[in-house]
Amino acid sequence: MIQIKNSGKQDIKEIFRLCKISTDFQKTRFTVHWPIFDRGPVENEIDENRQWKIKMDGKTVCILLS
């Protein structure tokens, strides 16, 4: 089952884990890649309900920003 929900503060560790995996992959293919994100702006996005997570079978598989 696939669900789309707002991210919460409890998701921050997983958000940064997914970003690191994505950035590490980008580094293998491209010279330009995502920077390391600061925690503050991520918390603001969560507080403002501007960040979502896609869950598949209970596991977060993607993060979306508005």
PyMOL Python script that loads the backbone (N, CA, C, O; Angstrom):
from pymol import cmd

cmd.read_pdbstr("""\
ATOM      1  N   MET A   1       0.837  -1.175   0.000  1.00  0.00           N
ATOM      2  CA  MET A   1       0.000   0.000   0.000  1.00  0.00           C
ATOM      3  C   MET A   1       0.890   1.248   0.000  1.00  0.00           C
ATOM      4  O   MET A   1       1.896   1.297   0.707  1.00  0.00           O
ATOM      5  N   ILE A   2       0.524   2.225  -0.774  1.00  0.00           N
ATOM      6  CA  ILE A   2       1.269   3.490  -0.858  1.00  0.00           C
ATOM      7  C   ILE A   2       0.472   4.573  -0.151  1.00  0.00           C
ATOM      8  O   ILE A   2      -0.736   4.706  -0.348  1.00  0.00           O
ATOM      9  N   GLN A   3       1.178   5.356   0.686  1.00  0.00           N
ATOM     10  CA  GLN A   3       0.564   6.474   1.399  1.00  0.00           C
ATOM     11  C   GLN A   3       1.416   7.722   1.200  1.00  0.00           C
ATOM     12  O   GLN A   3       2.642   7.641   1.126  1.00  0.00           O
ATOM     13  N   ILE A   4       0.761   8.867   1.114  1.00  0.00           N
ATOM     14  CA  ILE A   4       1.453  10.152   1.104  1.00  0.00           C
ATOM     15  C   ILE A   4       0.977  10.912   2.338  1.00  0.00           C
ATOM     16  O   ILE A   4      -0.217  11.154   2.516  1.00  0.00           O
ATOM     17  N   LYS A   5       1.942  11.285   3.191  1.00  0.00           N
ATOM     18  CA  LYS A   5       1.624  11.968   4.444  1.00  0.00           C
ATOM     19  C   LYS A   5       2.601  13.117   4.657  1.00  0.00           C
ATOM     20  O   LYS A   5       3.700  13.127   4.102  1.00  0.00           O
ATOM     21  N   ASN A   6       2.183  14.083   5.469  1.00  0.00           N
ATOM     22  CA  ASN A   6       3.126  15.123   5.873  1.00  0.00           C
ATOM     23  C   ASN A   6       4.231  14.494   6.710  1.00  0.00           C
ATOM     24  O   ASN A   6       3.979  13.602   7.520  1.00  0.00           O
ATOM     25  N   SER A   7       5.453  14.968   6.507  1.00  0.00           N
ATOM     26  CA  SER A   7       6.569  14.532   7.347  1.00  0.00           C
ATOM     27  C   SER A   7       6.409  15.163   8.729  1.00  0.00           C
ATOM     28  O   SER A   7       5.801  16.224   8.873  1.00  0.00           O
ATOM     29  N   GLY A   8       6.959  14.500   9.735  1.00  0.00           N
ATOM     30  CA  GLY A   8       6.957  15.021  11.094  1.00  0.00           C
ATOM     31  C   GLY A   8       8.386  15.094  11.612  1.00  0.00           C
ATOM     32  O   GLY A   8       9.319  14.587  10.989  1.00  0.00           O
ATOM     33  N   LYS A   9       8.533  15.729  12.753  1.00  0.00           N
ATOM     34  CA  LYS A   9       9.881  15.856  13.332  1.00  0.00           C
ATOM     35  C   LYS A   9      10.510  14.482  13.587  1.00  0.00           C
ATOM     36  O   LYS A   9      11.733  14.343  13.554  1.00  0.00           O
ATOM     37  N   GLN A  10       9.680  13.478  13.838  1.00  0.00           N
ATOM     38  CA  GLN A  10      10.198  12.133  14.065  1.00  0.00           C
ATOM     39  C   GLN A  10      10.822  11.546  12.795  1.00  0.00           C
ATOM     40  O   GLN A  10      11.502  10.521  12.861  1.00  0.00           O
ATOM     41  N   ASP A  11      10.600  12.181  11.649  1.00  0.00           N
ATOM     42  CA  ASP A  11      11.126  11.692  10.369  1.00  0.00           C
ATOM     43  C   ASP A  11      12.475  12.308   9.994  1.00  0.00           C
ATOM     44  O   ASP A  11      13.063  11.921   8.984  1.00  0.00           O
ATOM     45  N   ILE A  12      12.967  13.243  10.775  1.00  0.00           N
ATOM     46  CA  ILE A  12      14.168  13.985  10.379  1.00  0.00           C
ATOM     47  C   ILE A  12      15.365  13.067  10.132  1.00  0.00           C
ATOM     48  O   ILE A  12      16.080  13.244   9.146  1.00  0.00           O
ATOM     49  N   LYS A  13      15.589  12.114  10.991  1.00  0.00           N
ATOM     50  CA  LYS A  13      16.721  11.198  10.801  1.00  0.00           C
ATOM     51  C   LYS A  13      16.589  10.457   9.456  1.00  0.00           C
ATOM     52  O   LYS A  13      17.571  10.312   8.728  1.00  0.00           O
ATOM     53  N   GLU A  14      15.400  10.001   9.140  1.00  0.00           N
ATOM     54  CA  GLU A  14      15.169   9.287   7.882  1.00  0.00           C
ATOM     55  C   GLU A  14      15.298  10.225   6.683  1.00  0.00           C
ATOM     56  O   GLU A  14      15.806   9.822   5.636  1.00  0.00           O
ATOM     57  N   ILE A  15      14.847  11.463   6.824  1.00  0.00           N
ATOM     58  CA  ILE A  15      14.975  12.453   5.748  1.00  0.00           C
ATOM     59  C   ILE A  15      16.452  12.645   5.398  1.00  0.00           C
ATOM     60  O   ILE A  15      16.822  12.627   4.224  1.00  0.00           O
ATOM     61  N   PHE A  16      17.286  12.825   6.411  1.00  0.00           N
ATOM     62  CA  PHE A  16      18.709  13.026   6.156  1.00  0.00           C
ATOM     63  C   PHE A  16      19.382  11.754   5.632  1.00  0.00           C
ATOM     64  O   PHE A  16      20.327  11.833   4.847  1.00  0.00           O
ATOM     65  N   ARG A  17      18.909  10.605   6.051  1.00  0.00           N
ATOM     66  CA  ARG A  17      19.455   9.344   5.526  1.00  0.00           C
ATOM     67  C   ARG A  17      19.159   9.226   4.032  1.00  0.00           C
ATOM     68  O   ARG A  17      20.038   8.866   3.249  1.00  0.00           O
ATOM     69  N   LEU A  18      17.920   9.530   3.639  1.00  0.00           N
ATOM     70  CA  LEU A  18      17.548   9.458   2.225  1.00  0.00           C
ATOM     71  C   LEU A  18      18.293  10.505   1.395  1.00  0.00           C
ATOM     72  O   LEU A  18      18.711  10.223   0.272  1.00  0.00           O
ATOM     73  N   CYS A  19      18.460  11.702   1.939  1.00  0.00           N
ATOM     74  CA  CYS A  19      19.214  12.744   1.223  1.00  0.00           C
ATOM     75  C   CYS A  19      20.661  12.318   1.013  1.00  0.00           C
ATOM     76  O   CYS A  19      21.223  12.558  -0.056  1.00  0.00           O
ATOM     77  N   LYS A  20      21.275  11.690   2.014  1.00  0.00           N
ATOM     78  CA  LYS A  20      22.660  11.241   1.875  1.00  0.00           C
ATOM     79  C   LYS A  20      22.778  10.159   0.802  1.00  0.00           C
ATOM     80  O   LYS A  20      23.706  10.184  -0.007  1.00  0.00           O
ATOM     81  N   ILE A  21      21.852   9.223   0.795  1.00  0.00           N
ATOM     82  CA  ILE A  21      21.867   8.178  -0.237  1.00  0.00           C
ATOM     83  C   ILE A  21      21.755   8.815  -1.624  1.00  0.00           C
ATOM     84  O   ILE A  21      22.480   8.443  -2.547  1.00  0.00           O
ATOM     85  N   SER A  22      20.850   9.766  -1.760  1.00  0.00           N
ATOM     86  CA  SER A  22      20.653  10.431  -3.057  1.00  0.00           C
ATOM     87  C   SER A  22      21.891  11.219  -3.478  1.00  0.00           C
ATOM     88  O   SER A  22      22.314  11.149  -4.632  1.00  0.00           O
ATOM     89  N   THR A  23      22.471  11.967  -2.542  1.00  0.00           N
ATOM     90  CA  THR A  23      23.665  12.758  -2.852  1.00  0.00           C
ATOM     91  C   THR A  23      24.838  11.854  -3.204  1.00  0.00           C
ATOM     92  O   THR A  23      25.586  12.145  -4.137  1.00  0.00           O
ATOM     93  N   ASP A  24      25.004  10.764  -2.467  1.00  0.00           N
ATOM     94  CA  ASP A  24      26.087   9.824  -2.774  1.00  0.00           C
ATOM     95  C   ASP A  24      25.937   9.252  -4.180  1.00  0.00           C
ATOM     96  O   ASP A  24      26.927   9.087  -4.893  1.00  0.00           O
ATOM     97  N   PHE A  25      24.707   8.951  -4.579  1.00  0.00           N
ATOM     98  CA  PHE A  25      24.474   8.460  -5.936  1.00  0.00           C
ATOM     99  C   PHE A  25      24.794   9.549  -6.963  1.00  0.00           C
ATOM    100  O   PHE A  25      25.450   9.282  -7.970  1.00  0.00           O
ATOM    101  N   GLN A  26      24.328  10.785  -6.705  1.00  0.00           N
ATOM    102  CA  GLN A  26      24.608  11.886  -7.626  1.00  0.00           C
ATOM    103  C   GLN A  26      26.109  12.046  -7.840  1.00  0.00           C
ATOM    104  O   GLN A  26      26.552  12.307  -8.959  1.00  0.00           O
ATOM    105  N   LYS A  27      26.881  11.895  -6.791  1.00  0.00           N
ATOM    106  CA  LYS A  27      28.335  12.059  -6.888  1.00  0.00           C
ATOM    107  C   LYS A  27      28.975  11.017  -7.802  1.00  0.00           C
ATOM    108  O   LYS A  27      30.060  11.248  -8.335  1.00  0.00           O
ATOM    109  N   THR A  28      28.317   9.880  -7.989  1.00  0.00           N
ATOM    110  CA  THR A  28      28.867   8.847  -8.882  1.00  0.00           C
ATOM    111  C   THR A  28      28.564   9.139 -10.342  1.00  0.00           C
ATOM    112  O   THR A  28      29.172   8.539 -11.227  1.00  0.00           O
ATOM    113  N   ARG A  29      27.644  10.039 -10.608  1.00  0.00           N
ATOM    114  CA  ARG A  29      27.201  10.302 -11.980  1.00  0.00           C
ATOM    115  C   ARG A  29      27.433  11.722 -12.484  1.00  0.00           C
ATOM    116  O   ARG A  29      27.568  11.944 -13.687  1.00  0.00           O
ATOM    117  N   PHE A  30      27.477  12.676 -11.567  1.00  0.00           N
ATOM    118  CA  PHE A  30      27.503  14.084 -11.958  1.00  0.00           C
ATOM    119  C   PHE A  30      28.553  14.854 -11.154  1.00  0.00           C
ATOM    120  O   PHE A  30      28.966  14.419 -10.080  1.00  0.00           O
ATOM    121  N   THR A  31      28.973  15.993 -11.683  1.00  0.00           N
ATOM    122  CA  THR A  31      29.912  16.839 -10.942  1.00  0.00           C
ATOM    123  C   THR A  31      29.166  17.814 -10.027  1.00  0.00           C
ATOM    124  O   THR A  31      29.738  18.309  -9.056  1.00  0.00           O
ATOM    125  N   VAL A  32      27.907  18.090 -10.326  1.00  0.00           N
ATOM    126  CA  VAL A  32      27.084  18.959  -9.493  1.00  0.00           C
ATOM    127  C   VAL A  32      26.073  18.070  -8.758  1.00  0.00           C
ATOM    128  O   VAL A  32      25.410  17.230  -9.367  1.00  0.00           O
ATOM    129  N   HIS A  33      25.972  18.268  -7.458  1.00  0.00           N
ATOM    130  CA  HIS A  33      25.057  17.447  -6.668  1.00  0.00           C
ATOM    131  C   HIS A  33      24.491  18.277  -5.529  1.00  0.00           C
ATOM    132  O   HIS A  33      24.905  19.414  -5.305  1.00  0.00           O
ATOM    133  N   TRP A  34      23.534  17.690  -4.810  1.00  0.00           N
ATOM    134  CA  TRP A  34      22.906  18.403  -3.708  1.00  0.00           C
ATOM    135  C   TRP A  34      23.926  18.748  -2.631  1.00  0.00           C
ATOM    136  O   TRP A  34      24.858  17.985  -2.376  1.00  0.00           O
ATOM    137  N   PRO A  35      23.741  19.909  -1.999  1.00  0.00           N
ATOM    138  CA  PRO A  35      24.596  20.245  -0.846  1.00  0.00           C
ATOM    139  C   PRO A  35      24.103  19.478   0.385  1.00  0.00           C
ATOM    140  O   PRO A  35      23.055  18.834   0.346  1.00  0.00           O
ATOM    141  N   ILE A  36      24.857  19.553   1.458  1.00  0.00           N
ATOM    142  CA  ILE A  36      24.395  18.998   2.730  1.00  0.00           C
ATOM    143  C   ILE A  36      23.406  19.994   3.317  1.00  0.00           C
ATOM    144  O   ILE A  36      23.731  21.170   3.482  1.00  0.00           O
ATOM    145  N   PHE A  37      22.220  19.538   3.628  1.00  0.00           N
ATOM    146  CA  PHE A  37      21.171  20.417   4.135  1.00  0.00           C
ATOM    147  C   PHE A  37      21.320  20.632   5.638  1.00  0.00           C
ATOM    148  O   PHE A  37      21.744  19.737   6.369  1.00  0.00           O
ATOM    149  N   ASP A  38      20.963  21.841   6.086  1.00  0.00           N
ATOM    150  CA  ASP A  38      20.937  22.149   7.510  1.00  0.00           C
ATOM    151  C   ASP A  38      19.615  21.665   8.113  1.00  0.00           C
ATOM    152  O   ASP A  38      18.591  21.611   7.432  1.00  0.00           O
ATOM    153  N   ARG A  39      19.659  21.325   9.367  1.00  0.00           N
ATOM    154  CA  ARG A  39      18.470  20.812  10.053  1.00  0.00           C
ATOM    155  C   ARG A  39      17.381  21.889  10.188  1.00  0.00           C
ATOM    156  O   ARG A  39      16.196  21.582  10.060  1.00  0.00           O
ATOM    157  N   GLY A  40      17.769  23.135  10.442  1.00  0.00           N
ATOM    158  CA  GLY A  40      16.790  24.210  10.671  1.00  0.00           C
ATOM    159  C   GLY A  40      15.776  24.376   9.552  1.00  0.00           C
ATOM    160  O   GLY A  40      14.574  24.357   9.816  1.00  0.00           O
ATOM    161  N   PRO A  41      16.221  24.538   8.308  1.00  0.00           N
ATOM    162  CA  PRO A  41      15.251  24.689   7.221  1.00  0.00           C
ATOM    163  C   PRO A  41      14.355  23.461   7.043  1.00  0.00           C
ATOM    164  O   PRO A  41      13.188  23.593   6.676  1.00  0.00           O
ATOM    165  N   VAL A  42      14.893  22.281   7.299  1.00  0.00           N
ATOM    166  CA  VAL A  42      14.074  21.067   7.196  1.00  0.00           C
ATOM    167  C   VAL A  42      12.979  21.100   8.264  1.00  0.00           C
ATOM    168  O   VAL A  42      11.825  20.773   7.985  1.00  0.00           O
ATOM    169  N   GLU A  43      13.344  21.495   9.487  1.00  0.00           N
ATOM    170  CA  GLU A  43      12.341  21.620  10.548  1.00  0.00           C
ATOM    171  C   GLU A  43      11.283  22.658  10.183  1.00  0.00           C
ATOM    172  O   GLU A  43      10.098  22.457  10.451  1.00  0.00           O
ATOM    173  N   ASN A  44      11.708  23.775   9.569  1.00  0.00           N
ATOM    174  CA  ASN A  44      10.742  24.799   9.148  1.00  0.00           C
ATOM    175  C   ASN A  44       9.774  24.252   8.111  1.00  0.00           C
ATOM    176  O   ASN A  44       8.573  24.505   8.192  1.00  0.00           O
ATOM    177  N   GLU A  45      10.284  23.503   7.135  1.00  0.00           N
ATOM    178  CA  GLU A  45       9.414  22.909   6.122  1.00  0.00           C
ATOM    179  C   GLU A  45       8.383  21.985   6.766  1.00  0.00           C
ATOM    180  O   GLU A  45       7.214  21.974   6.380  1.00  0.00           O
ATOM    181  N   ILE A  46       8.832  21.216   7.745  1.00  0.00           N
ATOM    182  CA  ILE A  46       7.915  20.313   8.443  1.00  0.00           C
ATOM    183  C   ILE A  46       6.873  21.117   9.223  1.00  0.00           C
ATOM    184  O   ILE A  46       5.681  20.819   9.154  1.00  0.00           O
ATOM    185  N   ASP A  47       7.319  22.136   9.963  1.00  0.00           N
ATOM    186  CA  ASP A  47       6.402  22.975  10.754  1.00  0.00           C
ATOM    187  C   ASP A  47       5.368  23.662   9.876  1.00  0.00           C
ATOM    188  O   ASP A  47       4.230  23.866  10.298  1.00  0.00           O
ATOM    189  N   GLU A  48       5.760  24.022   8.648  1.00  0.00           N
ATOM    190  CA  GLU A  48       4.866  24.728   7.727  1.00  0.00           C
ATOM    191  C   GLU A  48       4.102  23.768   6.817  1.00  0.00           C
ATOM    192  O   GLU A  48       3.447  24.197   5.867  1.00  0.00           O
ATOM    193  N   ASN A  49       4.188  22.465   7.112  1.00  0.00           N
ATOM    194  CA  ASN A  49       3.496  21.434   6.315  1.00  0.00           C
ATOM    195  C   ASN A  49       3.846  21.516   4.832  1.00  0.00           C
ATOM    196  O   ASN A  49       2.985  21.348   3.969  1.00  0.00           O
ATOM    197  N   ARG A  50       5.131  21.779   4.546  1.00  0.00           N
ATOM    198  CA  ARG A  50       5.591  21.865   3.162  1.00  0.00           C
ATOM    199  C   ARG A  50       6.480  20.677   2.783  1.00  0.00           C
ATOM    200  O   ARG A  50       7.173  20.711   1.766  1.00  0.00           O
ATOM    201  N   GLN A  51       6.453  19.640   3.600  1.00  0.00           N
ATOM    202  CA  GLN A  51       7.241  18.460   3.282  1.00  0.00           C
ATOM    203  C   GLN A  51       6.382  17.221   3.515  1.00  0.00           C
ATOM    204  O   GLN A  51       5.662  17.110   4.508  1.00  0.00           O
ATOM    205  N   TRP A  52       6.484  16.291   2.560  1.00  0.00           N
ATOM    206  CA  TRP A  52       5.711  15.063   2.632  1.00  0.00           C
ATOM    207  C   TRP A  52       6.635  13.866   2.485  1.00  0.00           C
ATOM    208  O   TRP A  52       7.773  13.974   2.028  1.00  0.00           O
ATOM    209  N   LYS A  53       6.107  12.734   2.887  1.00  0.00           N
ATOM    210  CA  LYS A  53       6.831  11.477   2.710  1.00  0.00           C
ATOM    211  C   LYS A  53       5.902  10.513   1.972  1.00  0.00           C
ATOM    212  O   LYS A  53       4.689  10.509   2.178  1.00  0.00           O
ATOM    213  N   ILE A  54       6.493   9.716   1.127  1.00  0.00           N
ATOM    214  CA  ILE A  54       5.754   8.639   0.484  1.00  0.00           C
ATOM    215  C   ILE A  54       6.176   7.363   1.185  1.00  0.00           C
ATOM    216  O   ILE A  54       7.363   7.053   1.282  1.00  0.00           O
ATOM    217  N   LYS A  55       5.195   6.633   1.669  1.00  0.00           N
ATOM    218  CA  LYS A  55       5.461   5.380   2.371  1.00  0.00           C
ATOM    219  C   LYS A  55       4.899   4.230   1.534  1.00  0.00           C
ATOM    220  O   LYS A  55       3.798   4.309   0.990  1.00  0.00           O
ATOM    221  N   MET A  56       5.680   3.178   1.452  1.00  0.00           N
ATOM    222  CA  MET A  56       5.244   1.984   0.754  1.00  0.00           C
ATOM    223  C   MET A  56       5.431   0.809   1.712  1.00  0.00           C
ATOM    224  O   MET A  56       6.531   0.548   2.199  1.00  0.00           O
ATOM    225  N   ASP A  57       4.345   0.122   1.963  1.00  0.00           N
ATOM    226  CA  ASP A  57       4.380  -1.003   2.902  1.00  0.00           C
ATOM    227  C   ASP A  57       4.975  -0.597   4.245  1.00  0.00           C
ATOM    228  O   ASP A  57       5.720  -1.363   4.856  1.00  0.00           O
ATOM    229  N   GLY A  58       4.644   0.617   4.705  1.00  0.00           N
ATOM    230  CA  GLY A  58       5.085   1.101   6.010  1.00  0.00           C
ATOM    231  C   GLY A  58       6.470   1.699   6.064  1.00  0.00           C
ATOM    232  O   GLY A  58       6.901   2.158   7.122  1.00  0.00           O
ATOM    233  N   LYS A  59       7.182   1.707   4.945  1.00  0.00           N
ATOM    234  CA  LYS A  59       8.557   2.230   4.914  1.00  0.00           C
ATOM    235  C   LYS A  59       8.613   3.505   4.074  1.00  0.00           C
ATOM    236  O   LYS A  59       8.054   3.553   2.978  1.00  0.00           O
ATOM    237  N   THR A  60       9.295   4.551   4.590  1.00  0.00           N
ATOM    238  CA  THR A  60       9.456   5.785   3.836  1.00  0.00           C
ATOM    239  C   THR A  60      10.393   5.533   2.666  1.00  0.00           C
ATOM    240  O   THR A  60      11.524   5.083   2.852  1.00  0.00           O
ATOM    241  N   VAL A  61       9.913   5.827   1.448  1.00  0.00           N
ATOM    242  CA  VAL A  61      10.713   5.576   0.244  1.00  0.00           C
ATOM    243  C   VAL A  61      11.039   6.863  -0.505  1.00  0.00           C
ATOM    244  O   VAL A  61      11.853   6.844  -1.428  1.00  0.00           O
ATOM    245  N   CYS A  62      10.420   7.980  -0.126  1.00  0.00           N
ATOM    246  CA  CYS A  62      10.652   9.229  -0.849  1.00  0.00           C
ATOM    247  C   CYS A  62      10.209  10.412   0.022  1.00  0.00           C
ATOM    248  O   CYS A  62       9.285  10.306   0.828  1.00  0.00           O
ATOM    249  N   ILE A  63      10.896  11.535  -0.168  1.00  0.00           N
ATOM    250  CA  ILE A  63      10.553  12.785   0.507  1.00  0.00           C
ATOM    251  C   ILE A  63      10.231  13.815  -0.578  1.00  0.00           C
ATOM    252  O   ILE A  63      10.944  13.911  -1.577  1.00  0.00           O
ATOM    253  N   LEU A  64       9.178  14.568  -0.384  1.00  0.00           N
ATOM    254  CA  LEU A  64       8.766  15.606  -1.335  1.00  0.00           C
ATOM    255  C   LEU A  64       8.718  16.950  -0.639  1.00  0.00           C
ATOM    256  O   LEU A  64       8.262  17.046   0.501  1.00  0.00           O
ATOM    257  N   LEU A  65       9.185  17.990  -1.316  1.00  0.00           N
ATOM    258  CA  LEU A  65       9.150  19.357  -0.794  1.00  0.00           C
ATOM    259  C   LEU A  65       8.265  20.198  -1.688  1.00  0.00           C
ATOM    260  O   LEU A  65       8.153  19.937  -2.886  1.00  0.00           O
ATOM    261  N   SER A  66       7.631  21.212  -1.106  1.00  0.00           N
ATOM    262  CA  SER A  66       6.851  22.111  -1.951  1.00  0.00           C
ATOM    263  C   SER A  66       7.669  23.322  -2.327  1.00  0.00           C
ATOM    264  O   SER A  66       7.181  24.199  -3.039  1.00  0.00           O
TER     265      SER A  66
END
""", "prot")
cmd.dss("prot")
cmd.show_as("cartoon", "prot")
cmd.util.cbc("prot")
cmd.orient("prot")
